[in-house]
Amino acid sequence: MLSKMMLQNPNVIVLDQPTNHLDLESIQSFNEQCTAYSGVVLLTSHDHTFMQTVANRIIELTPKGIIDRLMTFDEYLADDRVKALREEMYK
């Protein structure tokens, strides 16, 4: 179904845990296609490697608002300003 959607040239694709039931070869192929996709991919995932390789903007929904940063997932996790903001948002 994802392949069919991508062939229809949408400009936004929303994905919820897209790699959960894929084997390693399929995940790698999916990774490459998401990275090459010219539209917006809005996704949630517990797959750290997938997030690091695909995401270039992180939007975290918190109880007190959103944190929105243009950076990779690892940069987001390591950023001291983000850490301080997260502490404030989750108080």
PDB file of N, CA, C and O in Angstrom:
ATOM      1  N   MET A   1       0.824  -1.189   0.000  1.00  0.00           N
ATOM      2  CA  MET A   1       0.000   0.000   0.000  1.00  0.00           C
ATOM      3  C   MET A   1       0.871   1.257   0.000  1.00  0.00           C
ATOM      4  O   MET A   1       0.554   2.229  -0.687  1.00  0.00           O
ATOM      5  N   LEU A   2       1.962   1.245   0.763  1.00  0.00           N
ATOM      6  CA  LEU A   2       2.847   2.415   0.786  1.00  0.00           C
ATOM      7  C   LEU A   2       3.424   2.691  -0.594  1.00  0.00           C
ATOM      8  O   LEU A   2       3.525   3.846  -1.008  1.00  0.00           O
ATOM      9  N   SER A   3       3.799   1.643  -1.304  1.00  0.00           N
ATOM     10  CA  SER A   3       4.348   1.805  -2.653  1.00  0.00           C
ATOM     11  C   SER A   3       3.307   2.419  -3.576  1.00  0.00           C
ATOM     12  O   SER A   3       3.629   3.303  -4.370  1.00  0.00           O
ATOM     13  N   LYS A   4       2.066   1.964  -3.483  1.00  0.00           N
ATOM     14  CA  LYS A   4       0.995   2.523  -4.307  1.00  0.00           C
ATOM     15  C   LYS A   4       0.801   4.007  -4.008  1.00  0.00           C
ATOM     16  O   LYS A   4       0.622   4.815  -4.919  1.00  0.00           O
ATOM     17  N   MET A   5       0.838   4.354  -2.723  1.00  0.00           N
ATOM     18  CA  MET A   5       0.670   5.753  -2.338  1.00  0.00           C
ATOM     19  C   MET A   5       1.793   6.608  -2.908  1.00  0.00           C
ATOM     20  O   MET A   5       1.541   7.700  -3.418  1.00  0.00           O
ATOM     21  N   MET A   6       3.020   6.128  -2.828  1.00  0.00           N
ATOM     22  CA  MET A   6       4.160   6.904  -3.301  1.00  0.00           C
ATOM     23  C   MET A   6       4.114   7.087  -4.817  1.00  0.00           C
ATOM     24  O   MET A   6       4.580   8.103  -5.333  1.00  0.00           O
ATOM     25  N   LEU A   7       3.555   6.111  -5.529  1.00  0.00           N
ATOM     26  CA  LEU A   7       3.443   6.223  -6.983  1.00  0.00           C
ATOM     27  C   LEU A   7       2.396   7.250  -7.402  1.00  0.00           C
ATOM     28  O   LEU A   7       2.430   7.723  -8.538  1.00  0.00           O
ATOM     29  N   GLN A   8       1.479   7.602  -6.527  1.00  0.00           N
ATOM     30  CA  GLN A   8       0.438   8.581  -6.838  1.00  0.00           C
ATOM     31  C   GLN A   8       0.924  10.018  -6.633  1.00  0.00           C
ATOM     32  O   GLN A   8       0.142  10.959  -6.772  1.00  0.00           O
ATOM     33  N   ASN A   9       2.174  10.191  -6.311  1.00  0.00           N
ATOM     34  CA  ASN A   9       2.812  11.499  -6.142  1.00  0.00           C
ATOM     35  C   ASN A   9       2.147  12.407  -5.108  1.00  0.00           C
ATOM     36  O   ASN A   9       1.875  13.571  -5.402  1.00  0.00           O
ATOM     37  N   PRO A  10       1.882  11.900  -3.913  1.00  0.00           N
ATOM     38  CA  PRO A  10       1.351  12.801  -2.877  1.00  0.00           C
ATOM     39  C   PRO A  10       2.484  13.701  -2.384  1.00  0.00           C
ATOM     40  O   PRO A  10       3.658  13.382  -2.571  1.00  0.00           O
ATOM     41  N   ASN A  11       2.135  14.820  -1.759  1.00  0.00           N
ATOM     42  CA  ASN A  11       3.208  15.665  -1.216  1.00  0.00           C
ATOM     43  C   ASN A  11       3.373  15.476   0.289  1.00  0.00           C
ATOM     44  O   ASN A  11       4.300  16.027   0.883  1.00  0.00           O
ATOM     45  N   VAL A  12       2.472  14.690   0.920  1.00  0.00           N
ATOM     46  CA  VAL A  12       2.586  14.381   2.348  1.00  0.00           C
ATOM     47  C   VAL A  12       2.225  12.910   2.555  1.00  0.00           C
ATOM     48  O   VAL A  12       1.223  12.420   2.035  1.00  0.00           O
ATOM     49  N   ILE A  13       3.057  12.227   3.321  1.00  0.00           N
ATOM     50  CA  ILE A  13       2.770  10.846   3.713  1.00  0.00           C
ATOM     51  C   ILE A  13       2.866  10.790   5.233  1.00  0.00           C
ATOM     52  O   ILE A  13       3.853  11.248   5.808  1.00  0.00           O
ATOM     53  N   VAL A  14       1.847  10.229   5.891  1.00  0.00           N
ATOM     54  CA  VAL A  14       1.820  10.084   7.345  1.00  0.00           C
ATOM     55  C   VAL A  14       2.033   8.612   7.671  1.00  0.00           C
ATOM     56  O   VAL A  14       1.294   7.750   7.196  1.00  0.00           O
ATOM     57  N   LEU A  15       3.056   8.328   8.493  1.00  0.00           N
ATOM     58  CA  LEU A  15       3.422   6.951   8.817  1.00  0.00           C
ATOM     59  C   LEU A  15       3.479   6.754  10.328  1.00  0.00           C
ATOM     60  O   LEU A  15       4.037   7.581  11.048  1.00  0.00           O
ATOM     61  N   ASP A  16       2.901   5.660  10.800  1.00  0.00           N
ATOM     62  CA  ASP A  16       2.923   5.320  12.215  1.00  0.00           C
ATOM     63  C   ASP A  16       3.650   3.994  12.373  1.00  0.00           C
ATOM     64  O   ASP A  16       3.125   2.944  12.002  1.00  0.00           O
ATOM     65  N   GLN A  17       4.844   4.040  12.917  1.00  0.00           N
ATOM     66  CA  GLN A  17       5.667   2.841  13.128  1.00  0.00           C
ATOM     67  C   GLN A  17       5.845   2.038  11.830  1.00  0.00           C
ATOM     68  O   GLN A  17       5.538   0.846  11.808  1.00  0.00           O
ATOM     69  N   PRO A  18       6.332   2.662  10.751  1.00  0.00           N
ATOM     70  CA  PRO A  18       6.361   1.993   9.454  1.00  0.00           C
ATOM     71  C   PRO A  18       7.310   0.800   9.344  1.00  0.00           C
ATOM     72  O   PRO A  18       7.144  -0.031   8.451  1.00  0.00           O
ATOM     73  N   THR A  19       8.289   0.701  10.224  1.00  0.00           N
ATOM     74  CA  THR A  19       9.267  -0.394  10.098  1.00  0.00           C
ATOM     75  C   THR A  19       9.000  -1.553  11.045  1.00  0.00           C
ATOM     76  O   THR A  19       9.775  -2.508  11.075  1.00  0.00           O
ATOM     77  N   ASN A  20       7.931  -1.493  11.812  1.00  0.00           N
ATOM     78  CA  ASN A  20       7.679  -2.513  12.838  1.00  0.00           C
ATOM     79  C   ASN A  20       7.686  -3.945  12.325  1.00  0.00           C
ATOM     80  O   ASN A  20       8.264  -4.821  12.968  1.00  0.00           O
ATOM     81  N   HIS A  21       7.067  -4.202  11.199  1.00  0.00           N
ATOM     82  CA  HIS A  21       6.915  -5.574  10.734  1.00  0.00           C
ATOM     83  C   HIS A  21       7.721  -5.857   9.469  1.00  0.00           C
ATOM     84  O   HIS A  21       7.375  -6.748   8.692  1.00  0.00           O
ATOM     85  N   LEU A  22       8.789  -5.100   9.269  1.00  0.00           N
ATOM     86  CA  LEU A  22       9.619  -5.294   8.084  1.00  0.00           C
ATOM     87  C   LEU A  22      10.915  -6.006   8.443  1.00  0.00           C
ATOM     88  O   LEU A  22      11.436  -5.849   9.547  1.00  0.00           O
ATOM     89  N   ASP A  23      11.431  -6.791   7.500  1.00  0.00           N
ATOM     90  CA  ASP A  23      12.735  -7.411   7.703  1.00  0.00           C
ATOM     91  C   ASP A  23      13.820  -6.370   7.387  1.00  0.00           C
ATOM     92  O   ASP A  23      13.515  -5.292   6.877  1.00  0.00           O
ATOM     93  N   LEU A  24      15.065  -6.688   7.687  1.00  0.00           N
ATOM     94  CA  LEU A  24      16.166  -5.732   7.561  1.00  0.00           C
ATOM     95  C   LEU A  24      16.305  -5.209   6.135  1.00  0.00           C
ATOM     96  O   LEU A  24      16.508  -4.012   5.935  1.00  0.00           O
ATOM     97  N   GLU A  25      16.201  -6.080   5.154  1.00  0.00           N
ATOM     98  CA  GLU A  25      16.340  -5.667   3.761  1.00  0.00           C
ATOM     99  C   GLU A  25      15.229  -4.681   3.375  1.00  0.00           C
ATOM    100  O   GLU A  25      15.484  -3.690   2.690  1.00  0.00           O
ATOM    101  N   SER A  26      14.018  -4.953   3.810  1.00  0.00           N
ATOM    102  CA  SER A  26      12.893  -4.061   3.521  1.00  0.00           C
ATOM    103  C   SER A  26      13.050  -2.716   4.226  1.00  0.00           C
ATOM    104  O   SER A  26      12.724  -1.674   3.657  1.00  0.00           O
ATOM    105  N   ILE A  27      13.547  -2.735   5.458  1.00  0.00           N
ATOM    106  CA  ILE A  27      13.777  -1.495   6.199  1.00  0.00           C
ATOM    107  C   ILE A  27      14.805  -0.631   5.479  1.00  0.00           C
ATOM    108  O   ILE A  27      14.624   0.580   5.357  1.00  0.00           O
ATOM    109  N   GLN A  28      15.882  -1.250   5.000  1.00  0.00           N
ATOM    110  CA  GLN A  28      16.918  -0.493   4.291  1.00  0.00           C
ATOM    111  C   GLN A  28      16.366   0.135   3.014  1.00  0.00           C
ATOM    112  O   GLN A  28      16.647   1.296   2.717  1.00  0.00           O
ATOM    113  N   SER A  29      15.591  -0.624   2.273  1.00  0.00           N
ATOM    114  CA  SER A  29      14.990  -0.111   1.048  1.00  0.00           C
ATOM    115  C   SER A  29      14.006   1.020   1.356  1.00  0.00           C
ATOM    116  O   SER A  29      13.990   2.044   0.674  1.00  0.00           O
ATOM    117  N   PHE A  30      13.199   0.824   2.379  1.00  0.00           N
ATOM    118  CA  PHE A  30      12.223   1.835   2.786  1.00  0.00           C
ATOM    119  C   PHE A  30      12.928   3.111   3.236  1.00  0.00           C
ATOM    120  O   PHE A  30      12.496   4.218   2.913  1.00  0.00           O
ATOM    121  N   ASN A  31      14.014   2.945   3.984  1.00  0.00           N
ATOM    122  CA  ASN A  31      14.856   4.065   4.421  1.00  0.00           C
ATOM    123  C   ASN A  31      15.311   4.900   3.230  1.00  0.00           C
ATOM    124  O   ASN A  31      15.170   6.123   3.223  1.00  0.00           O
ATOM    125  N   GLU A  32      15.853   4.229   2.234  1.00  0.00           N
ATOM    126  CA  GLU A  32      16.370   4.914   1.047  1.00  0.00           C
ATOM    127  C   GLU A  32      15.259   5.667   0.319  1.00  0.00           C
ATOM    128  O   GLU A  32      15.465   6.792  -0.135  1.00  0.00           O
ATOM    129  N   GLN A  33      14.092   5.054   0.209  1.00  0.00           N
ATOM    130  CA  GLN A  33      12.975   5.693  -0.489  1.00  0.00           C
ATOM    131  C   GLN A  33      12.442   6.897   0.292  1.00  0.00           C
ATOM    132  O   GLN A  33      12.103   7.920  -0.303  1.00  0.00           O
ATOM    133  N   CYS A  34      12.367   6.783   1.599  1.00  0.00           N
ATOM    134  CA  CYS A  34      11.918   7.923   2.413  1.00  0.00           C
ATOM    135  C   CYS A  34      12.887   9.080   2.320  1.00  0.00           C
ATOM    136  O   CYS A  34      12.469  10.236   2.264  1.00  0.00           O
ATOM    137  N   THR A  35      14.174   8.788   2.302  1.00  0.00           N
ATOM    138  CA  THR A  35      15.200   9.821   2.207  1.00  0.00           C
ATOM    139  C   THR A  35      15.147  10.503   0.841  1.00  0.00           C
ATOM    140  O   THR A  35      15.351  11.713   0.743  1.00  0.00           O
ATOM    141  N   ALA A  36      14.875   9.737  -0.207  1.00  0.00           N
ATOM    142  CA  ALA A  36      14.826  10.280  -1.560  1.00  0.00           C
ATOM    143  C   ALA A  36      13.510  10.982  -1.872  1.00  0.00           C
ATOM    144  O   ALA A  36      13.433  11.739  -2.840  1.00  0.00           O
ATOM    145  N   TYR A  37      12.483  10.747  -1.080  1.00  0.00           N
ATOM    146  CA  TYR A  37      11.150  11.310  -1.326  1.00  0.00           C
ATOM    147  C   TYR A  37      11.198  12.830  -1.232  1.00  0.00           C
ATOM    148  O   TYR A  37      11.758  13.379  -0.283  1.00  0.00           O
ATOM    149  N   SER A  38      10.618  13.505  -2.207  1.00  0.00           N
ATOM    150  CA  SER A  38      10.705  14.969  -2.248  1.00  0.00           C
ATOM    151  C   SER A  38       9.607  15.673  -1.446  1.00  0.00           C
ATOM    152  O   SER A  38       9.692  16.881  -1.226  1.00  0.00           O
ATOM    153  N   GLY A  39       8.588  14.949  -1.008  1.00  0.00           N
ATOM    154  CA  GLY A  39       7.515  15.544  -0.220  1.00  0.00           C
ATOM    155  C   GLY A  39       7.814  15.492   1.264  1.00  0.00           C
ATOM    156  O   GLY A  39       8.963  15.318   1.670  1.00  0.00           O
ATOM    157  N   VAL A  40       6.785  15.642   2.065  1.00  0.00           N
ATOM    158  CA  VAL A  40       6.890  15.629   3.523  1.00  0.00           C
ATOM    159  C   VAL A  40       6.518  14.243   4.037  1.00  0.00           C
ATOM    160  O   VAL A  40       5.485  13.687   3.662  1.00  0.00           O
ATOM    161  N   VAL A  41       7.367  13.694   4.897  1.00  0.00           N
ATOM    162  CA  VAL A  41       7.062  12.427   5.569  1.00  0.00           C
ATOM    163  C   VAL A  41       6.901  12.750   7.049  1.00  0.00           C
ATOM    164  O   VAL A  41       7.863  13.127   7.717  1.00  0.00           O
ATOM    165  N   LEU A  42       5.694  12.601   7.551  1.00  0.00           N
ATOM    166  CA  LEU A  42       5.390  12.821   8.957  1.00  0.00           C
ATOM    167  C   LEU A  42       5.301  11.450   9.594  1.00  0.00           C
ATOM    168  O   LEU A  42       4.449  10.648   9.213  1.00  0.00           O
ATOM    169  N   LEU A  43       6.174  11.161  10.571  1.00  0.00           N
ATOM    170  CA  LEU A  43       6.216   9.800  11.085  1.00  0.00           C
ATOM    171  C   LEU A  43       6.480   9.720  12.575  1.00  0.00           C
ATOM    172  O   LEU A  43       7.012  10.643  13.192  1.00  0.00           O
ATOM    173  N   THR A  44       6.089   8.586  13.128  1.00  0.00           N
ATOM    174  CA  THR A  44       6.465   8.220  14.489  1.00  0.00           C
ATOM    175  C   THR A  44       7.170   6.886  14.390  1.00  0.00           C
ATOM    176  O   THR A  44       6.823   6.061  13.545  1.00  0.00           O
ATOM    177  N   SER A  45       8.160   6.663  15.246  1.00  0.00           N
ATOM    178  CA  SER A  45       8.879   5.402  15.197  1.00  0.00           C
ATOM    179  C   SER A  45       9.665   5.195  16.488  1.00  0.00           C
ATOM    180  O   SER A  45      10.106   6.150  17.127  1.00  0.00           O
ATOM    181  N   HIS A  46       9.829   3.935  16.855  1.00  0.00           N
ATOM    182  CA  HIS A  46      10.719   3.566  17.951  1.00  0.00           C
ATOM    183  C   HIS A  46      12.070   3.109  17.416  1.00  0.00           C
ATOM    184  O   HIS A  46      12.962   2.763  18.191  1.00  0.00           O
ATOM    185  N   ASP A  47      12.222   3.105  16.109  1.00  0.00           N
ATOM    186  CA  ASP A  47      13.452   2.645  15.454  1.00  0.00           C
ATOM    187  C   ASP A  47      14.437   3.812  15.390  1.00  0.00           C
ATOM    188  O   ASP A  47      14.314   4.694  14.540  1.00  0.00           O
ATOM    189  N   HIS A  48      15.406   3.806  16.292  1.00  0.00           N
ATOM    190  CA  HIS A  48      16.371   4.907  16.402  1.00  0.00           C
ATOM    191  C   HIS A  48      17.125   5.114  15.095  1.00  0.00           C
ATOM    192  O   HIS A  48      17.257   6.250  14.638  1.00  0.00           O
ATOM    193  N   THR A  49      17.617   4.055  14.491  1.00  0.00           N
ATOM    194  CA  THR A  49      18.396   4.166  13.257  1.00  0.00           C
ATOM    195  C   THR A  49      17.549   4.760  12.141  1.00  0.00           C
ATOM    196  O   THR A  49      18.015   5.610  11.383  1.00  0.00           O
ATOM    197  N   PHE A  50      16.310   4.310  12.044  1.00  0.00           N
ATOM    198  CA  PHE A  50      15.400   4.851  11.030  1.00  0.00           C
ATOM    199  C   PHE A  50      15.196   6.348  11.243  1.00  0.00           C
ATOM    200  O   PHE A  50      15.261   7.129  10.294  1.00  0.00           O
ATOM    201  N   MET A  51      14.951   6.742  12.483  1.00  0.00           N
ATOM    202  CA  MET A  51      14.756   8.158  12.782  1.00  0.00           C
ATOM    203  C   MET A  51      16.008   8.975  12.458  1.00  0.00           C
ATOM    204  O   MET A  51      15.912  10.068  11.900  1.00  0.00           O
ATOM    205  N   GLN A  52      17.161   8.452  12.801  1.00  0.00           N
ATOM    206  CA  GLN A  52      18.408   9.173  12.568  1.00  0.00           C
ATOM    207  C   GLN A  52      18.679   9.351  11.078  1.00  0.00           C
ATOM    208  O   GLN A  52      19.159  10.405  10.660  1.00  0.00           O
ATOM    209  N   THR A  53      18.379   8.342  10.278  1.00  0.00           N
ATOM    210  CA  THR A  53      18.704   8.425   8.852  1.00  0.00           C
ATOM    211  C   THR A  53      17.640   9.154   8.036  1.00  0.00           C
ATOM    212  O   THR A  53      17.960   9.716   6.989  1.00  0.00           O
ATOM    213  N   VAL A  54      16.394   9.163   8.479  1.00  0.00           N
ATOM    214  CA  VAL A  54      15.310   9.754   7.689  1.00  0.00           C
ATOM    215  C   VAL A  54      14.937  11.156   8.155  1.00  0.00           C
ATOM    216  O   VAL A  54      14.710  12.037   7.326  1.00  0.00           O
ATOM    217  N   ALA A  55      14.870  11.375   9.455  1.00  0.00           N
ATOM    218  CA  ALA A  55      14.348  12.653   9.976  1.00  0.00           C
ATOM    219  C   ALA A  55      15.383  13.768   9.903  1.00  0.00           C
ATOM    220  O   ALA A  55      16.543  13.580  10.271  1.00  0.00           O
ATOM    221  N   ASN A  56      14.948  14.940   9.420  1.00  0.00           N
ATOM    222  CA  ASN A  56      15.801  16.127   9.450  1.00  0.00           C
ATOM    223  C   ASN A  56      15.119  17.271  10.200  1.00  0.00           C
ATOM    224  O   ASN A  56      15.664  18.369  10.313  1.00  0.00           O
ATOM    225  N   ARG A  57      13.924  16.995  10.705  1.00  0.00           N
ATOM    226  CA  ARG A  57      13.196  17.947  11.550  1.00  0.00           C
ATOM    227  C   ARG A  57      12.455  17.145  12.606  1.00  0.00           C
ATOM    228  O   ARG A  57      11.745  16.192  12.285  1.00  0.00           O
ATOM    229  N   ILE A  58      12.619  17.526  13.859  1.00  0.00           N
ATOM    230  CA  ILE A  58      11.980  16.818  14.965  1.00  0.00           C
ATOM    231  C   ILE A  58      10.910  17.731  15.570  1.00  0.00           C
ATOM    232  O   ILE A  58      11.184  18.879  15.920  1.00  0.00           O
ATOM    233  N   ILE A  59       9.704  17.210  15.686  1.00  0.00           N
ATOM    234  CA  ILE A  59       8.617  17.928  16.341  1.00  0.00           C
ATOM    235  C   ILE A  59       8.127  17.038  17.478  1.00  0.00           C
ATOM    236  O   ILE A  59       7.563  15.969  17.244  1.00  0.00           O
ATOM    237  N   GLU A  60       8.346  17.489  18.708  1.00  0.00           N
ATOM    238  CA  GLU A  60       7.927  16.725  19.880  1.00  0.00           C
ATOM    239  C   GLU A  60       6.694  17.388  20.485  1.00  0.00           C
ATOM    240  O   GLU A  60       6.699  18.584  20.775  1.00  0.00           O
ATOM    241  N   LEU A  61       5.650  16.604  20.669  1.00  0.00           N
ATOM    242  CA  LEU A  61       4.437  17.094  21.313  1.00  0.00           C
ATOM    243  C   LEU A  61       4.558  16.860  22.807  1.00  0.00           C
ATOM    244  O   LEU A  61       4.754  15.726  23.245  1.00  0.00           O
ATOM    245  N   THR A  62       4.442  17.927  23.597  1.00  0.00           N
ATOM    246  CA  THR A  62       4.565  17.826  25.049  1.00  0.00           C
ATOM    247  C   THR A  62       3.262  18.297  25.699  1.00  0.00           C
ATOM    248  O   THR A  62       2.408  18.870  25.023  1.00  0.00           O
ATOM    249  N   PRO A  63       3.103  18.062  26.994  1.00  0.00           N
ATOM    250  CA  PRO A  63       1.880  18.519  27.666  1.00  0.00           C
ATOM    251  C   PRO A  63       1.686  20.047  27.622  1.00  0.00           C
ATOM    252  O   PRO A  63       0.559  20.531  27.722  1.00  0.00           O
ATOM    253  N   LYS A  64       2.787  20.800  27.474  1.00  0.00           N
ATOM    254  CA  LYS A  64       2.691  22.264  27.491  1.00  0.00           C
ATOM    255  C   LYS A  64       2.949  22.913  26.132  1.00  0.00           C
ATOM    256  O   LYS A  64       3.127  24.129  26.057  1.00  0.00           O
ATOM    257  N   GLY A  65       2.971  22.133  25.072  1.00  0.00           N
ATOM    258  CA  GLY A  65       3.203  22.705  23.746  1.00  0.00           C
ATOM    259  C   GLY A  65       4.114  21.814  22.912  1.00  0.00           C
ATOM    260  O   GLY A  65       4.292  20.632  23.207  1.00  0.00           O
ATOM    261  N   ILE A  66       4.683  22.398  21.873  1.00  0.00           N
ATOM    262  CA  ILE A  66       5.548  21.623  20.991  1.00  0.00           C
ATOM    263  C   ILE A  66       6.985  22.129  21.045  1.00  0.00           C
ATOM    264  O   ILE A  66       7.249  23.290  21.362  1.00  0.00           O
ATOM    265  N   ILE A  67       7.898  21.226  20.729  1.00  0.00           N
ATOM    266  CA  ILE A  67       9.300  21.574  20.520  1.00  0.00           C
ATOM    267  C   ILE A  67       9.574  21.226  19.071  1.00  0.00           C
ATOM    268  O   ILE A  67       9.383  20.079  18.665  1.00  0.00           O
ATOM    269  N   ASP A  68      10.013  22.184  18.291  1.00  0.00           N
ATOM    270  CA  ASP A  68      10.194  22.017  16.854  1.00  0.00           C
ATOM    271  C   ASP A  68      11.615  22.439  16.492  1.00  0.00           C
ATOM    272  O   ASP A  68      11.981  23.603  16.653  1.00  0.00           O
ATOM    273  N   ARG A  69      12.406  21.502  16.008  1.00  0.00           N
ATOM    274  CA  ARG A  69      13.806  21.791  15.678  1.00  0.00           C
ATOM    275  C   ARG A  69      14.188  21.174  14.335  1.00  0.00           C
ATOM    276  O   ARG A  69      13.829  20.035  14.036  1.00  0.00           O
ATOM    277  N   LEU A  70      14.928  21.949  13.528  1.00  0.00           N
ATOM    278  CA  LEU A  70      15.490  21.446  12.284  1.00  0.00           C
ATOM    279  C   LEU A  70      16.868  20.873  12.586  1.00  0.00           C
ATOM    280  O   LEU A  70      17.864  21.595  12.572  1.00  0.00           O
ATOM    281  N   MET A  71      16.919  19.585  12.856  1.00  0.00           N
ATOM    282  CA  MET A  71      18.167  18.893  13.159  1.00  0.00           C
ATOM    283  C   MET A  71      17.912  17.395  13.094  1.00  0.00           C
ATOM    284  O   MET A  71      16.763  16.957  13.047  1.00  0.00           O
ATOM    285  N   THR A  72      18.976  16.618  13.092  1.00  0.00           N
ATOM    286  CA  THR A  72      18.813  15.168  13.086  1.00  0.00           C
ATOM    287  C   THR A  72      18.340  14.701  14.465  1.00  0.00           C
ATOM    288  O   THR A  72      18.369  15.454  15.438  1.00  0.00           O
ATOM    289  N   PHE A  73      17.915  13.466  14.521  1.00  0.00           N
ATOM    290  CA  PHE A  73      17.411  12.908  15.770  1.00  0.00           C
ATOM    291  C   PHE A  73      18.496  12.877  16.847  1.00  0.00           C
ATOM    292  O   PHE A  73      18.238  13.252  17.990  1.00  0.00           O
ATOM    293  N   ASP A  74      19.704  12.435  16.496  1.00  0.00           N
ATOM    294  CA  ASP A  74      20.796  12.396  17.474  1.00  0.00           C
ATOM    295  C   ASP A  74      21.176  13.796  17.951  1.00  0.00           C
ATOM    296  O   ASP A  74      21.463  13.988  19.132  1.00  0.00           O
ATOM    297  N   GLU A  75      21.181  14.774  17.045  1.00  0.00           N
ATOM    298  CA  GLU A  75      21.467  16.154  17.449  1.00  0.00           C
ATOM    299  C   GLU A  75      20.397  16.648  18.421  1.00  0.00           C
ATOM    300  O   GLU A  75      20.706  17.328  19.399  1.00  0.00           O
ATOM    301  N   TYR A  76      19.156  16.305  18.151  1.00  0.00           N
ATOM    302  CA  TYR A  76      18.044  16.691  19.009  1.00  0.00           C
ATOM    303  C   TYR A  76      18.222  16.113  20.417  1.00  0.00           C
ATOM    304  O   TYR A  76      18.051  16.820  21.410  1.00  0.00           O
ATOM    305  N   LEU A  77      18.564  14.836  20.494  1.00  0.00           N
ATOM    306  CA  LEU A  77      18.742  14.185  21.790  1.00  0.00           C
ATOM    307  C   LEU A  77      19.926  14.742  22.570  1.00  0.00           C
ATOM    308  O   LEU A  77      19.909  14.749  23.801  1.00  0.00           O
ATOM    309  N   ALA A  78      20.967  15.216  21.856  1.00  0.00           N
ATOM    310  CA  ALA A  78      22.179  15.699  22.517  1.00  0.00           C
ATOM    311  C   ALA A  78      22.158  17.200  22.818  1.00  0.00           C
ATOM    312  O   ALA A  78      22.973  17.670  23.613  1.00  0.00           O
ATOM    313  N   ASP A  79      21.261  17.954  22.213  1.00  0.00           N
ATOM    314  CA  ASP A  79      21.238  19.408  22.340  1.00  0.00           C
ATOM    315  C   ASP A  79      20.856  19.838  23.763  1.00  0.00           C
ATOM    316  O   ASP A  79      19.779  19.493  24.249  1.00  0.00           O
ATOM    317  N   ASP A  80      21.738  20.589  24.425  1.00  0.00           N
ATOM    318  CA  ASP A  80      21.501  21.038  25.800  1.00  0.00           C
ATOM    319  C   ASP A  80      20.301  21.986  25.904  1.00  0.00           C
ATOM    320  O   ASP A  80      19.561  21.947  26.887  1.00  0.00           O
ATOM    321  N   ARG A  81      20.113  22.834  24.891  1.00  0.00           N
ATOM    322  CA  ARG A  81      18.964  23.745  24.911  1.00  0.00           C
ATOM    323  C   ARG A  81      17.656  22.964  24.834  1.00  0.00           C
ATOM    324  O   ARG A  81      16.678  23.309  25.496  1.00  0.00           O
ATOM    325  N   VAL A  82      17.648  21.918  24.027  1.00  0.00           N
ATOM    326  CA  VAL A  82      16.448  21.077  23.922  1.00  0.00           C
ATOM    327  C   VAL A  82      16.202  20.347  25.238  1.00  0.00           C
ATOM    328  O   VAL A  82      15.060  20.231  25.683  1.00  0.00           O
ATOM    329  N   LYS A  83      17.274  19.856  25.860  1.00  0.00           N
ATOM    330  CA  LYS A  83      17.126  19.165  27.148  1.00  0.00           C
ATOM    331  C   LYS A  83      16.500  20.083  28.194  1.00  0.00           C
ATOM    332  O   LYS A  83      15.606  19.667  28.932  1.00  0.00           O
ATOM    333  N   ALA A  84      16.961  21.324  28.260  1.00  0.00           N
ATOM    334  CA  ALA A  84      16.414  22.286  29.223  1.00  0.00           C
ATOM    335  C   ALA A  84      14.952  22.588  28.898  1.00  0.00           C
ATOM    336  O   ALA A  84      14.116  22.672  29.798  1.00  0.00           O
ATOM    337  N   LEU A  85      14.650  22.750  27.631  1.00  0.00           N
ATOM    338  CA  LEU A  85      13.281  23.022  27.214  1.00  0.00           C
ATOM    339  C   LEU A  85      12.364  21.841  27.525  1.00  0.00           C
ATOM    340  O   LEU A  85      11.227  22.036  27.955  1.00  0.00           O
ATOM    341  N   ARG A  86      12.851  20.624  27.311  1.00  0.00           N
ATOM    342  CA  ARG A  86      12.061  19.430  27.609  1.00  0.00           C
ATOM    343  C   ARG A  86      11.761  19.341  29.103  1.00  0.00           C
ATOM    344  O   ARG A  86      10.642  19.011  29.497  1.00  0.00           O
ATOM    345  N   GLU A  87      12.763  19.637  29.934  1.00  0.00           N
ATOM    346  CA  GLU A  87      12.539  19.617  31.384  1.00  0.00           C
ATOM    347  C   GLU A  87      11.435  20.584  31.770  1.00  0.00           C
ATOM    348  O   GLU A  87      10.581  20.260  32.596  1.00  0.00           O
ATOM    349  N   GLU A  88      11.448  21.776  31.175  1.00  0.00           N
ATOM    350  CA  GLU A  88      10.433  22.785  31.471  1.00  0.00           C
ATOM    351  C   GLU A  88       9.062  22.352  30.967  1.00  0.00           C
ATOM    352  O   GLU A  88       8.056  22.567  31.643  1.00  0.00           O
ATOM    353  N   MET A  89       9.016  21.753  29.805  1.00  0.00           N
ATOM    354  CA  MET A  89       7.737  21.364  29.202  1.00  0.00           C
ATOM    355  C   MET A  89       7.076  20.185  29.933  1.00  0.00           C
ATOM    356  O   MET A  89       5.854  20.038  29.900  1.00  0.00           O
ATOM    357  N   TYR A  90       7.882  19.353  30.587  1.00  0.00           N
ATOM    358  CA  TYR A  90       7.325  18.181  31.244  1.00  0.00           C
ATOM    359  C   TYR A  90       7.143  18.369  32.763  1.00  0.00           C
ATOM    360  O   TYR A  90       6.811  17.413  33.464  1.00  0.00           O
ATOM    361  N   LYS A  91       7.359  19.596  33.275  1.00  0.00           N
ATOM    362  CA  LYS A  91       7.171  19.862  34.710  1.00  0.00           C
ATOM    363  C   LYS A  91       5.710  19.834  35.050  1.00  0.00           C
ATOM    364  O   LYS A  91       5.341  20.035  36.207  1.00  0.00           O
TER     365      LYS A  91
END
